[in-house]
Amino acid sequence: MKQLIESGRFSLEEIRERVARIHRLALARSPYLKTGNFTRIHSSDLQLLFDLYDQSFFEGEMRAALGNSPLRFRISRRMTSAGGHTVRFTPRGGHGTTKYEIAVASTLLFQAFADDSHRTISSCGHVCHDRLEALQRIMEHELVHLIENLVWSSSSCSAPRFRSIARRFFGHTESTHQLITPKERAFVQFQVHRGAKVRFRVDGREYQGIVNRVTKRATVLVRDEEGQLYSDGHRYAKYYVPFNLLRVIREK
């Protein structure tokens, strides 16, 4: 596999043809991905994409290089900034089987191409026209991580070797995505951001506080004498509030 990875190269036209074919085959074979802007996804779809890419770009050598090492695919609802994540699990003491996992962030995928999307979506330097294309770019990026782990036992998307592989096989010109994160959505749609003063209601009572963190919901700190002590010397109770229930308090 090392020789293939070090010497392999595809033209941009070849890449476009192969990824378009994978797009068509994924829609034809998956029981979950019904359209390019699918509304359901399963971990088996990641395995399907892995096999299609392995056959189309790597002559089945990724699967061969794995040997008996398990490769798990996972859909993550908790990831809110990274589009995907590849992990190599090495047994302690060097005894046992090395395991791998590829996870993809469903939150970012489903926020992209929604009815309220406010901008163009791109990933790895390519404009994406639907969710499946965005998923393909994420998977391509994670496959390069997997390949580096299989061949060299380490991987870094900021390193020249990674960027060379991603460019030669997939035409990637960047190593990052521009999917819509919960943090961006919170600011664009609701003007909610870290440090914002907000008010909200719980069980008929109104509270005011400060946004401390933005993930799928906002973490709001409300002054409370019985709450947790923070570094500013005050005590706060912590509330997890959906963005649409928050009202930003404007400074006068």
Residue frames relative to the residue before (quaternion, step in Angstrom):
aa qw qx qy qz dx dy dz
M 1.0000 0.0000 0.0000 0.0000 0.00 0.00 0.00
K 0.5953 0.5930 -0.3643 0.4016 3.59 1.00 -0.78
Q 0.6602 0.5116 -0.3152 0.4507 3.60 0.90 -0.89
L 0.6404 0.5246 -0.3176 0.4624 3.57 0.99 -0.86
I 0.6888 0.4854 -0.2853 0.4567 3.57 0.87 -0.94
E 0.7000 0.4763 -0.2852 0.4492 3.59 0.91 -0.81
S 0.7771 0.3489 -0.1815 0.4913 3.59 1.07 -0.65
G 0.5510 0.6594 -0.3856 0.3361 3.60 1.18 -0.42
R 0.1009 0.7764 -0.6156 0.0902 3.55 -1.10 0.73
F 0.1004 -0.7799 0.6163 0.0426 3.55 -1.02 0.87
S 0.4725 -0.6356 0.5221 0.3164 3.54 -1.14 0.64
L 0.6475 -0.5208 0.3758 0.4101 3.57 -1.22 0.40
E 0.6280 0.5320 -0.3362 0.4579 3.58 1.05 -0.69
E 0.6479 0.5061 -0.3139 0.4750 3.58 0.96 -0.85
I 0.6401 0.5222 -0.3257 0.4599 3.58 0.97 -0.83
R 0.6589 0.5120 -0.3140 0.4530 3.60 0.86 -0.94
E 0.6651 0.5069 -0.3075 0.4541 3.58 0.92 -0.87
R 0.7003 0.4798 -0.2798 0.4484 3.58 0.88 -0.92
V 0.6820 0.4631 -0.3090 0.4742 3.61 0.90 -0.81
A 0.6108 0.5322 -0.3556 0.4662 3.62 1.10 -0.59
R 0.6402 0.5099 -0.3228 0.4753 3.58 1.03 -0.76
I 0.6316 0.5168 -0.3291 0.4751 3.59 1.00 -0.78
H 0.6041 0.5556 -0.3387 0.4600 3.59 1.04 -0.79
R 0.6873 0.4776 -0.2801 0.4702 3.59 0.86 -0.98
L 0.6834 0.4918 -0.2951 0.4517 3.60 0.88 -0.91
A 0.6178 0.5449 -0.3474 0.4480 3.59 1.03 -0.75
L 0.6740 0.4811 -0.2956 0.4763 3.58 0.94 -0.88
A 0.6736 0.5043 -0.2995 0.4497 3.58 1.03 -0.74
R 0.7766 0.3922 -0.1813 0.4585 3.59 0.98 -0.82
S 0.6526 0.5272 -0.3280 0.4343 3.61 1.10 -0.52
P 0.3703 -0.7175 0.5384 0.2414 3.62 -0.96 0.79
Y 0.6913 0.4774 -0.2643 0.4736 3.60 1.26 -0.21
L 0.7161 0.4128 -0.2452 0.5066 3.59 0.96 -0.86
K 0.0824 -0.8518 0.5172 0.0081 3.55 0.09 1.31
T 0.7850 0.0715 -0.0271 0.6148 3.58 1.14 -0.65
G 0.6935 -0.4538 0.3435 0.4418 3.55 -1.31 0.16
N 0.7287 0.2980 -0.1978 0.5840 3.59 1.11 -0.67
F 0.0641 -0.8543 0.5157 -0.0082 3.52 0.71 1.19
T 0.3039 -0.7521 0.5599 0.1689 3.57 -1.22 0.56
R 0.7320 0.2593 -0.1973 0.5984 3.58 1.34 -0.01
I 0.0169 0.7809 -0.6243 0.0143 3.53 -1.18 0.64
H 0.1480 -0.7815 0.6044 0.0463 3.56 -1.13 0.72
S 0.6342 -0.5427 0.3845 0.3941 3.57 -1.17 0.51
S 0.5888 0.5795 -0.3686 0.4262 3.59 1.15 -0.54
D 0.5831 0.5714 -0.3759 0.4384 3.60 1.18 -0.45
L 0.6238 0.5210 -0.3361 0.4760 3.58 1.09 -0.64
Q 0.6381 0.5084 -0.3206 0.4812 3.57 1.03 -0.76
L 0.6198 0.5373 -0.3375 0.4618 3.58 1.03 -0.78
L 0.6705 0.4858 -0.2991 0.4743 3.59 0.89 -0.91
F 0.6037 0.5551 -0.3531 0.4502 3.59 1.00 -0.78
D 0.7016 0.4685 -0.2777 0.4595 3.59 0.78 -1.00
L 0.6464 0.5181 -0.3255 0.4559 3.60 0.99 -0.77
Y 0.6728 0.4767 -0.2923 0.4844 3.59 0.97 -0.83
D 0.6278 0.5405 -0.3409 0.4444 3.57 0.99 -0.81
Q 0.6883 0.4704 -0.2812 0.4753 3.58 0.93 -0.86
S 0.7290 0.4725 -0.2518 0.4264 3.57 0.88 -0.96
F 0.8086 0.2878 -0.1230 0.4982 3.59 0.95 -0.86
F 0.8216 0.2902 -0.1037 0.4796 3.59 1.02 -0.74
E 0.4600 -0.7299 0.4207 0.2803 3.57 1.27 0.37
G 0.6683 -0.5258 0.2868 0.4412 3.58 1.13 0.68
E 0.4639 0.7267 -0.4220 0.2804 3.59 1.25 0.05
M 0.5555 0.5768 -0.4187 0.4283 3.62 1.13 -0.33
R 0.6684 0.4847 -0.2985 0.4788 3.57 0.88 -0.94
A 0.6465 0.5139 -0.3206 0.4639 3.58 1.00 -0.80
A 0.6645 0.5102 -0.3087 0.4505 3.59 0.96 -0.83
L 0.5983 0.5589 -0.3590 0.4481 3.58 1.13 -0.58
G 0.1543 -0.8125 0.5453 0.1366 3.59 1.00 -0.74
N 0.8000 -0.2215 0.2022 0.5197 3.55 -0.71 -1.11
S 0.4734 0.6784 -0.4447 0.3435 3.60 1.25 0.03
P 0.4033 -0.7250 0.4983 0.2518 3.62 -0.68 1.00
L 0.1127 -0.7525 0.6449 0.0718 3.56 -1.17 0.71
R 0.1376 -0.8061 0.5748 0.0305 3.55 -0.52 1.24
F 0.1891 -0.7556 0.6172 0.1110 3.55 -1.14 0.74
R 0.0178 -0.8215 0.5677 -0.0504 3.56 -0.87 0.96
I 0.2779 -0.7073 0.6258 0.1757 3.54 -1.13 0.81
S 0.1504 -0.8180 0.5530 0.0494 3.58 -0.61 1.16
R 0.2233 -0.7657 0.5914 0.1190 3.56 -0.88 1.00
R 0.6306 0.5631 -0.3210 0.4270 3.58 1.26 -0.26
M 0.5964 0.5622 -0.3702 0.4373 3.60 1.13 -0.51
T 0.0332 -0.8439 0.5348 -0.0273 3.60 -0.63 1.08
S 0.7289 0.3498 -0.2573 0.5293 3.61 1.22 0.10
A 0.7208 0.3683 -0.2329 0.5391 3.61 0.85 -0.92
G 0.4518 -0.6931 0.4915 0.2719 3.57 -1.02 0.79
G 0.7970 -0.0276 0.0439 0.6017 3.56 1.14 -0.65
H 0.1342 -0.7807 0.6066 0.0671 3.54 -1.30 0.21
T 0.0976 -0.7863 0.6093 0.0315 3.55 -0.89 0.98
V 0.0851 -0.8152 0.5728 -0.0108 3.56 -0.80 1.06
R 0.1960 -0.7401 0.6334 0.1124 3.54 -1.13 0.78
F 0.1473 -0.7946 0.5865 0.0541 3.59 -0.60 1.16
T 0.1095 -0.8044 0.5835 0.0235 3.56 -0.51 1.22
P 0.4598 -0.6979 0.4667 0.2894 3.63 -0.76 0.96
R 0.5571 -0.6171 0.4427 0.3357 3.56 -1.08 0.72
G 0.8220 0.2165 -0.1760 0.4965 3.52 -1.02 0.84
G 0.5412 -0.6522 0.3912 0.3586 3.57 1.26 0.11
H 0.6013 0.5505 -0.3584 0.4549 3.59 1.28 0.13
G 0.6877 0.4269 -0.3404 0.4785 3.56 -0.79 0.99
T 0.6071 -0.5796 0.4274 0.3359 3.54 -1.36 -0.11
T 0.4190 -0.6776 0.5469 0.2571 3.55 -0.97 0.88
K 0.1445 -0.7941 0.5884 0.0485 3.56 -0.98 0.92
Y 0.1876 -0.7792 0.5909 0.0921 3.55 -1.20 0.58
E 0.0632 -0.7839 0.6163 0.0411 3.53 -1.24 0.54
I 0.1088 -0.7480 0.6507 0.0724 3.55 -1.11 0.80
A 0.0568 -0.7921 0.6077 -0.0044 3.56 -0.74 1.12
V 0.1410 -0.7753 0.6125 0.0622 3.56 -1.13 0.75
A 0.4278 -0.7261 0.4864 0.2306 3.56 -0.95 0.93
S 0.2872 -0.7812 0.5309 0.1593 3.58 -0.44 1.18
T 0.5832 0.5981 -0.3786 0.3984 3.61 1.04 -0.68
L 0.6867 0.4762 -0.2904 0.4663 3.57 0.87 -0.92
L 0.6409 0.5302 -0.3322 0.4448 3.58 0.98 -0.78
F 0.7373 0.4362 -0.2493 0.4517 3.58 0.82 -0.96
Q 0.6083 0.5143 -0.3675 0.4800 3.59 1.21 -0.28
A 0.6180 0.5156 -0.3447 0.4831 3.58 1.21 -0.42
F 0.8423 0.1599 -0.1476 0.4932 3.57 -1.12 0.77
A 0.3609 0.6953 -0.5242 0.3339 3.57 1.13 0.65
D 0.6915 -0.4900 0.3264 0.4186 3.58 -1.25 0.33
D 0.7403 0.3894 -0.2220 0.5011 3.58 1.13 -0.64
S 0.3074 0.7494 -0.5287 0.2536 3.61 1.20 0.37
H 0.2424 -0.8257 0.5031 0.0804 3.54 -0.85 0.99
R 0.8022 0.1837 -0.1105 0.5572 3.61 1.18 0.02
T 0.6519 -0.4958 0.4070 0.4045 3.52 -1.39 0.15
I 0.2931 -0.7474 0.5746 0.1595 3.56 -1.07 0.81
S 0.0627 0.7848 -0.6149 0.0454 3.56 -0.92 0.91
S 0.0456 -0.7802 0.6236 0.0168 3.54 -1.27 0.44
C 0.8468 0.0674 -0.0906 0.5197 3.56 -0.99 0.92
G 0.7082 -0.4720 0.2506 0.4614 3.57 1.13 0.67
H 0.6761 0.4645 -0.2879 0.4943 3.61 1.26 0.06
V 0.4389 -0.6559 0.5438 0.2855 3.57 -1.02 0.80
C 0.2159 -0.7705 0.5901 0.1071 3.57 -0.93 0.95
H 0.2931 -0.7962 0.5125 0.1321 3.56 -0.86 0.98
D 0.7884 0.0328 -0.0639 0.6110 3.60 1.26 -0.13
R 0.7245 -0.4498 0.2975 0.4292 3.58 -1.29 0.17
L 0.6460 0.5297 -0.3359 0.4350 3.56 0.96 -0.78
E 0.6250 0.5129 -0.3424 0.4787 3.59 1.02 -0.68
A 0.6399 0.5096 -0.3258 0.4740 3.59 0.98 -0.79
L 0.6371 0.5177 -0.3166 0.4753 3.58 1.01 -0.82
Q 0.6349 0.5290 -0.3336 0.4536 3.59 0.98 -0.78
R 0.6579 0.4974 -0.3299 0.4592 3.60 0.89 -0.84
I 0.6354 0.5176 -0.3312 0.4677 3.59 1.00 -0.80
M 0.6750 0.4937 -0.2994 0.4593 3.57 0.87 -0.93
E 0.6175 0.5390 -0.3506 0.4530 3.60 0.98 -0.75
H 0.6446 0.5192 -0.3106 0.4673 3.55 0.95 -0.90
E 0.7006 0.4639 -0.2765 0.4663 3.59 0.86 -0.95
L 0.6032 0.5514 -0.3628 0.4477 3.61 1.10 -0.58
V 0.6178 0.5196 -0.3506 0.4748 3.59 1.05 -0.64
H 0.6129 0.5250 -0.3451 0.4792 3.60 1.03 -0.73
L 0.6603 0.5071 -0.3098 0.4593 3.58 0.91 -0.92
I 0.6505 0.5243 -0.3180 0.4482 3.58 0.89 -0.92
E 0.6649 0.4923 -0.3126 0.4669 3.59 0.87 -0.90
N 0.6521 0.5049 -0.3224 0.4646 3.59 0.98 -0.75
L 0.6602 0.5089 -0.3103 0.4570 3.57 1.00 -0.77
V 0.7545 0.3973 -0.2090 0.4787 3.58 0.92 -0.89
W 0.8304 0.1970 -0.0690 0.5166 3.59 0.86 -0.96
S 0.4408 -0.7363 0.4170 0.2994 3.62 1.32 0.05
S 0.7569 0.2138 -0.1945 0.5861 3.60 1.19 0.42
S 0.0604 -0.8097 0.5836 0.0083 3.56 -1.19 0.49
S 0.0588 0.7752 -0.6274 0.0436 3.55 -1.10 0.78
C 0.3407 -0.7747 0.4949 0.1970 3.57 -0.61 1.11
S 0.6139 0.5248 -0.3651 0.4631 3.60 1.24 0.00
A 0.5949 0.5963 -0.3469 0.4126 3.59 1.30 -0.21
P 0.6361 -0.5657 0.3686 0.3734 3.62 -1.12 0.63
R 0.6330 0.5438 -0.3535 0.4226 3.63 0.94 -0.78
F 0.6474 0.5112 -0.3181 0.4673 3.59 0.89 -0.90
R 0.6950 0.4852 -0.2858 0.4471 3.57 0.79 -1.00
S 0.6207 0.5375 -0.3394 0.4589 3.57 1.08 -0.66
I 0.6604 0.4973 -0.3074 0.4712 3.59 0.90 -0.90
A 0.6731 0.5053 -0.2956 0.4519 3.59 0.87 -0.98
R 0.6719 0.4876 -0.2998 0.4700 3.59 1.02 -0.75
R 0.7102 0.4816 -0.2746 0.4340 3.60 0.83 -0.97
F 0.7493 0.3883 -0.2176 0.4904 3.58 1.01 -0.76
F 0.8334 0.2107 -0.0771 0.5050 3.60 0.93 -0.84
G 0.4762 -0.6983 0.4285 0.3192 3.60 1.23 -0.03
H 0.3414 0.7514 -0.5019 0.2586 3.60 1.18 0.41
T 0.1764 -0.7845 0.5876 0.0902 3.55 -0.99 0.87
E 0.7483 0.2213 -0.1613 0.6042 3.57 1.34 -0.12
S 0.3709 -0.7309 0.5300 0.2172 3.56 -1.26 0.39
T 0.6550 0.4831 -0.3082 0.4926 3.57 1.25 0.28
H 0.3637 -0.7003 0.5636 0.2443 3.55 -1.33 0.26
Q 0.2362 -0.7349 0.6130 0.1685 3.54 -1.31 0.35
L 0.1930 0.7690 -0.5709 0.2131 3.53 0.88 1.03
I 0.5434 -0.6168 0.4555 0.3418 3.56 -1.22 0.42
T 0.2220 -0.7890 0.5638 0.1018 3.56 -0.56 1.18
P 0.6408 -0.5061 0.3888 0.4267 3.61 -1.18 0.32
K 0.6180 0.5536 -0.3471 0.4372 3.60 1.05 -0.71
E 0.6669 0.4791 -0.3003 0.4853 3.59 0.97 -0.85
R 0.6512 0.5191 -0.3198 0.4520 3.58 0.90 -0.91
A 0.6429 0.5328 -0.3265 0.4429 3.59 0.95 -0.86
F 0.6954 0.4663 -0.2828 0.4680 3.58 0.96 -0.84
V 0.6967 0.4875 -0.2915 0.4382 3.59 0.82 -0.99
Q 0.7712 0.3808 -0.2021 0.4684 3.58 0.82 -0.97
F 0.8300 0.2182 -0.0727 0.5081 3.58 0.97 -0.82
Q 0.3869 -0.7415 0.4545 0.3063 3.61 1.33 -0.04
V 0.4215 0.6865 -0.4720 0.3580 3.57 1.19 0.62
H 0.1463 0.7732 -0.6040 0.1261 3.57 -0.87 0.98
R 0.6664 -0.4887 0.3673 0.4268 3.55 -1.26 0.30
G 0.7767 0.2960 -0.2510 0.4962 3.55 -0.84 1.04
A 0.5208 0.6455 -0.4163 0.3725 3.60 1.24 -0.21
K 0.3615 -0.6906 0.5794 0.2383 3.55 -1.11 0.73
V 0.0039 0.8268 -0.5583 0.0690 3.57 -0.72 1.07
R 0.1906 -0.7316 0.6330 0.1666 3.51 -1.36 0.24
F 0.0341 0.7823 -0.6199 0.0505 3.56 -1.20 0.60
R 0.3593 -0.7320 0.5412 0.2055 3.56 -1.25 0.36
V 0.0207 -0.7608 0.6486 -0.0067 3.54 -1.10 0.84
D 0.8438 -0.0621 -0.0045 0.5331 3.58 -0.71 1.12
G 0.7455 -0.4374 0.2164 0.4539 3.54 0.92 0.95
R 0.6676 0.4692 -0.3042 0.4916 3.58 1.25 -0.06
E 0.3349 -0.7528 0.5340 0.1896 3.58 -0.95 0.88
Y 0.1200 -0.7762 0.6181 0.0335 3.53 -1.07 0.93
Q 0.1623 -0.7463 0.6322 0.1301 3.52 -1.29 0.46
G 0.1402 0.8051 -0.5643 0.1173 3.54 -1.00 0.78
I 0.5093 -0.6171 0.5132 0.3105 3.52 -1.39 -0.23
V 0.4206 -0.6810 0.5359 0.2686 3.58 -0.96 0.89
N 0.1887 -0.8150 0.5443 0.0623 3.55 -0.63 1.19
R 0.7995 0.0056 0.0429 0.5991 3.55 1.16 -0.66
V 0.1551 -0.7735 0.6084 0.0870 3.56 -1.15 0.69
T 0.0993 0.7472 -0.6509 0.0905 3.56 -0.70 1.14
K 0.7926 -0.1292 0.1187 0.5840 3.63 -0.57 -1.05
R 0.7406 0.1352 -0.1165 0.6478 3.55 1.35 -0.37
A 0.5061 -0.6171 0.4907 0.3497 3.56 -1.28 0.08
T 0.2779 -0.7097 0.6215 0.1812 3.55 -1.07 0.81
V 0.0680 -0.8213 0.5660 -0.0208 3.57 -0.47 1.24
L 0.2302 -0.7622 0.5928 0.1209 3.56 -0.90 0.98
V 0.0917 -0.7871 0.6099 -0.0020 3.55 -0.80 1.14
R 0.5058 -0.6599 0.4599 0.3117 3.59 -0.79 1.01
D 0.1269 0.7727 -0.6000 0.1640 3.54 -0.83 1.14
E 0.4354 -0.7315 0.4605 0.2515 3.59 -0.60 1.15
E 0.7153 0.4076 -0.2520 0.5087 3.61 1.17 -0.45
G 0.5091 0.6765 -0.4012 0.3494 3.57 1.27 0.07
Q 0.7081 -0.4375 0.3495 0.4301 3.53 -1.37 -0.14
L 0.4330 -0.6927 0.5204 0.2487 3.56 -1.06 0.84
Y 0.1565 -0.7917 0.5872 0.0622 3.57 -0.87 1.05
S 0.7173 -0.4923 0.2986 0.3924 3.55 -1.30 0.33
D 0.6315 0.5292 -0.3498 0.4459 3.63 1.16 -0.34
G 0.5893 -0.6138 0.3459 0.3954 3.57 1.32 0.09
H 0.6441 0.4985 -0.3247 0.4808 3.60 1.26 -0.04
R 0.3772 -0.6972 0.5616 0.2371 3.53 -1.31 0.39
Y 0.0721 -0.8169 0.5721 -0.0132 3.54 -0.97 0.92
A 0.3029 -0.6684 0.6403 0.2270 3.50 -1.31 0.53
K 0.3277 -0.7653 0.5316 0.1561 3.55 -1.02 0.81
Y 0.0544 -0.7888 0.6122 -0.0029 3.57 -0.92 0.99
Y 0.2319 -0.7419 0.6125 0.1435 3.56 -1.09 0.79
V 0.0051 -0.8520 0.5157 -0.0901 3.54 -0.27 1.32
P 0.4622 -0.6512 0.5189 0.3052 3.62 -0.92 0.85
F 0.6133 -0.6009 0.3671 0.3578 3.56 -1.01 0.82
N 0.6919 0.5109 -0.2985 0.4138 3.59 0.89 -0.89
L 0.6510 0.4993 -0.3286 0.4678 3.61 1.23 -0.17
L 0.5991 0.5644 -0.3520 0.4457 3.57 1.30 -0.06
R 0.1170 -0.7422 0.6543 0.0859 3.53 -1.23 0.66
V 0.3573 -0.7476 0.5229 0.1999 3.54 -0.65 1.15
I 0.3143 -0.7353 0.5750 0.1730 3.55 -0.97 0.96
R 0.2782 -0.7840 0.5375 0.1377 3.57 -0.52 1.19
E 0.4436 -0.6721 0.5265 0.2724 3.54 -1.03 0.85
K 0.3201 -0.7531 0.5436 0.1867 3.58 -0.91 0.90
